[in-house]
Amino acid sequence: MDTKGKILNGAFSVVGAYVIGAQLDYISSVVSYSYVMIYVITKLTAEILAVIVAWLFF
């Protein structure tokens, strides 16, 4: 993998690791189902934006 691929992969995985991690378990135990969906959508949006920003700066 070239340097650009490593940077994009890092940007993707930093946010992506928390989409289905311990934070999701905590959020689902504290709030209702609609807030869990908002949490997942927000994390996926942040993941996409992180890749775009890394791609633009690289």
Buried (B, 14 or more C-beta within 10 A) or exposed (E): EEEEEEBBBEBBEEBBEBBEEEEBEEBEEEEEEEEBEEBBEEBEEBBEEBBEEBEEEE
